[in-house]
Amino acid sequence: MSDFPPVPLTLEGSSVLHQFFRFDWKAWRACAEGDRARIADEFAAALKKLESAEPGGPVRSAVYSLLGHKGDLMLIHFRESLEALNQVELELAQTGMYGFFTQTHSYVSVVELGLYESTRKTYEAAEAKGFAQHSAEWNAEIAESLKRGTEAMAPRLFPSVPEAKYLCFYPMDRKRGEQVNWYSVPFAERQRMMHLHGMIGRRYGDRVRQIITGSIGFDDWEWGVDLFAEDPVVFKKLIYEMRFDEVSAVYALFGQFFVGVRLRVEKLGGWLGGKL
């Protein structure tokens, strides 16, 4: 395997945008009651339009009431392209409610499935056919393999926002220091560690829905992680157990954690009045 490219293949799906806002409660309370109702109704209609492309279709945008000082609202959007995400930003900016928002953070990424388990087989298949690395034949073989994978994994690559009550989002990197550098570890060893790392997540599969997004070249960290669950304590248990895993214990760096409670569009008026 040492003679093959060191980069594992990946499958990419939906483009993803996380938005984090602080709400100006003082300015909101200073508005006339009639203006508040009009602005709230307009914003709810805009969110409902963004939520799904068609009635009963996959949920593409969702709102969460954030806990803590990092903001008041978190919005997550899944779209078919970066242009579509930018359009979401522009549409939200046209609403009257946007004047009460201060964006405290955002995150741009794309749904990613790492193929450590199958990359070796794909490379070996191309080599067995006598294709030179990075030749036109080699690239076509890899492209065909990725196409098959994308078709097979479409539900995971182009997900609907899970219906779970709680969301935990955080970005992360792999260490690239002088003493510990994930990217200089041989492929087979990284494959072994990622397999064991993935087994932990699978044990929580009945309680947590996990969506991994790649952000290398898109944002300040290398990956974003979204965890969806009905019981938020499971976030702590899963992440704590993973800290003891070699991949996390030795090679992982974590950014800020954001935790929110799902806020249905129809309950937005209650939230604006102080009721979740």
C-alpha positions in Angstrom: 0.0 0.0 0.0 3.0 2.3 0.5 3.3 2.7 -3.3 -0.3 3.9 -3.7 -1.3 7.6 -3.2 -1.6 8.4 0.6 -4.9 10.2 0.2 -8.0 8.2 1.1 -10.9 8.6 -1.4 -14.0 10.4 -0.3 -17.6 10.8 -1.5 -19.2 14.3 -1.4 -22.8 15.1 -1.2 -24.9 18.1 0.0 -23.3 21.5 0.6 -23.9 22.6 4.2 -24.1 26.0 5.9 -24.4 26.5 9.7 -25.4 30.0 10.8 -25.2 31.3 14.4 -27.0 34.5 15.4 -27.4 36.7 18.5 -30.8 38.2 18.8 -31.3 41.9 19.8 -34.0 41.3 22.5 -33.9 45.0 23.6 -34.6 46.3 20.1 -37.3 43.7 19.6 -39.2 44.6 22.8 -39.0 48.3 21.8 -40.9 47.5 18.6 -44.7 48.1 18.4 -46.7 45.0 18.9 -48.2 45.2 15.4 -44.7 45.5 13.8 -43.4 42.5 15.8 -46.3 40.4 14.6 -45.8 41.4 11.0 -42.0 40.8 11.1 -42.4 37.5 12.9 -45.0 36.3 10.3 -42.7 37.3 7.4 -39.7 35.5 8.9 -41.7 32.4 9.6 -43.0 32.3 6.0 -39.4 32.7 4.8 -38.2 29.8 7.0 -41.1 27.6 5.9 -40.1 28.2 2.3 -36.5 27.2 3.0 -37.4 24.2 5.1 -38.5 22.0 2.2 -38.5 22.3 -1.5 -42.0 20.7 -1.6 -44.7 19.8 1.0 -43.7 16.6 2.8 -40.3 16.6 1.1 -36.9 16.2 2.8 -36.1 18.9 5.4 -33.3 21.1 4.0 -33.2 23.8 6.6 -33.9 23.8 10.4 -33.7 26.2 13.3 -32.3 25.6 16.8 -32.5 27.6 20.0 -28.9 27.8 21.2 -27.8 27.3 24.8 -25.2 29.5 26.3 -23.5 32.8 25.4 -22.4 31.8 21.8 -25.7 32.9 20.3 -29.5 32.7 20.4 -30.3 30.9 17.2 -28.6 28.3 15.0 -29.7 27.6 11.4 -28.5 24.6 9.4 -29.0 24.3 5.7 -28.4 21.4 3.3 -28.4 22.3 -0.4 -27.2 21.0 -3.8 -24.5 23.6 -4.2 -22.6 26.5 -2.6 -24.5 28.9 -4.9 -27.8 27.6 -3.4 -26.4 28.1 0.1 -25.4 31.7 -0.8 -29.0 32.2 -2.1 -30.3 31.1 1.3 -28.1 33.7 3.0 -29.4 36.4 0.6 -33.0 35.5 1.1 -32.8 35.6 4.9 -31.0 38.9 4.7 -34.0 40.4 2.9 -36.4 39.8 5.9 -37.2 42.4 8.5 -36.1 40.0 11.2 -32.6 40.1 9.9 -32.2 43.6 11.3 -32.4 42.1 14.8 -29.7 39.5 14.1 -25.9 39.7 14.6 -24.2 36.8 13.1 -21.6 35.5 15.6 -20.3 32.5 13.6 -20.9 30.4 10.5 -19.5 27.2 9.0 -19.3 26.1 5.4 -18.7 22.5 4.5 -19.9 19.5 2.3 -21.3 16.2 3.5 -18.4 13.7 3.3 -18.0 10.0 3.6 -14.4 8.8 4.0 -13.5 5.6 2.2 -10.6 4.3 4.2 -12.1 0.8 4.0 -12.5 0.7 0.2 -9.7 2.9 -1.0 -7.2 0.1 -0.9 -9.5 -2.1 -3.0 -10.1 0.6 -5.5 -6.4 1.3 -6.0 -5.5 -2.4 -6.2 -8.2 -2.9 -8.8 -6.8 -0.1 -10.9 -3.3 -1.5 -10.5 -4.4 -5.0 -11.4 -5.6 -3.7 -14.7 -2.2 -2.3 -15.4 -3.1 1.3 -15.2 -0.3 3.7 -14.2 -1.1 6.0 -11.3 -2.9 9.2 -12.3 -3.0 8.2 -15.9 -6.3 8.8 -17.9 -7.2 5.1 -17.4 -6.4 5.2 -13.7 -8.4 8.4 -13.2 -11.4 6.9 -15.1 -11.3 3.7 -12.9 -11.3 5.8 -9.8 -14.1 8.1 -11.1 -16.3 5.1 -11.9 -15.7 3.6 -8.4 -16.7 6.9 -6.8 -19.8 7.2 -9.0 -21.0 3.7 -7.9 -20.3 4.7 -4.3 -22.2 7.9 -4.6 -25.2 6.1 -6.0 -25.1 3.5 -3.3 -24.7 6.0 -0.5 -27.1 8.7 -1.8 -29.3 8.7 1.3 -26.3 9.4 3.5 -24.7 11.9 1.1 -27.9 13.9 0.6 -29.6 13.7 4.0 -32.7 15.3 5.3 -32.2 17.2 8.6 -33.0 14.6 11.3 -36.1 15.1 13.4 -34.2 14.7 16.7 -34.9 17.3 19.4 -31.2 18.2 20.1 -28.2 19.1 17.9 -24.5 19.3 18.9 -22.2 20.8 16.3 -18.4 21.1 16.5 -15.5 21.5 14.1 -12.3 19.5 14.3 -8.8 19.0 12.8 -6.2 16.2 12.7 -2.9 17.3 14.3 -0.1 18.4 12.0 2.6 19.2 14.6 6.3 18.4 14.5 6.0 15.4 16.9 2.5 14.1 15.9 1.3 14.5 12.3 -1.7 12.5 11.1 -0.8 13.2 7.5 2.6 11.6 7.8 1.2 8.3 9.2 1.2 5.4 6.7 -2.1 4.8 5.0 -2.6 1.3 6.4 -2.1 2.6 10.0 -4.5 5.4 9.5 -7.0 2.9 8.0 -6.6 0.7 11.1 -7.2 3.5 13.5 -10.2 4.9 11.6 -11.8 1.5 11.6 -11.6 1.2 15.4 -12.7 4.8 15.7 -15.8 4.2 13.5 -16.8 1.1 15.6 -17.4 3.4 18.6 -19.8 5.6 16.6 -21.6 2.5 15.4 -22.3 1.4 18.9 -24.3 4.7 19.4 -26.1 4.4 16.1 -29.5 3.7 17.8 -29.3 6.9 19.8 -27.3 9.3 17.7 -27.5 10.3 14.1 -24.1 11.6 13.0 -23.4 13.7 9.9 -19.8 14.4 9.0 -18.9 17.3 6.7 -15.6 18.1 5.1 -14.4 21.7 5.2 -10.8 21.6 4.0 -10.6 24.6 1.6 -14.0 25.8 2.7 -13.6 26.9 6.3 -11.1 27.2 9.2 -11.2 23.6 10.3 -11.0 20.4 8.4 -14.3 18.7 9.4 -17.6 19.6 10.9 -19.5 17.1 13.0 -23.3 17.3 13.6 -24.8 14.9 16.2 -28.6 14.6 16.5 -30.3 12.9 19.4 -33.4 12.9 21.6 -31.3 12.8 24.8 -28.5 15.4 24.9 -26.5 13.4 27.5 -25.6 10.9 24.8 -23.4 13.6 23.2 -21.3 13.7 26.3 -21.1 9.9 26.5 -20.2 9.4 22.8 -17.6 12.2 22.7 -16.1 11.2 26.0 -15.6 7.6 25.0 -14.1 8.7 21.7 -11.5 10.8 23.6 -10.0 7.5 24.8 -9.7 6.2 21.2 -6.3 6.6 19.6 -7.5 8.7 16.7 -8.9 11.3 19.1 -6.5 10.9 22.0 -3.4 11.4 19.8 -4.4 13.1 16.6 -7.6 15.2 17.2 -8.1 18.9 17.8 -11.6 20.2 18.6 -13.1 23.6 18.1 -16.1 25.2 19.9 -19.1 23.1 20.7 -22.6 24.4 20.0 -25.7 22.8 21.4 -29.3 23.7 20.4 -32.9 22.6 20.9 -35.0 22.1 17.7 -37.3 25.1 17.2 -40.2 24.3 14.8 -41.1 27.2 12.5 -44.7 27.2 13.9 -43.3 27.8 17.4 -41.2 30.8 16.4 -43.8 33.2 17.7 -43.7 31.6 21.1 -39.9 31.7 21.1 -40.0 35.4 20.4 -42.3 35.8 23.4 -40.0 33.9 25.7 -41.4 30.4 25.4 -39.6 27.4 23.9 
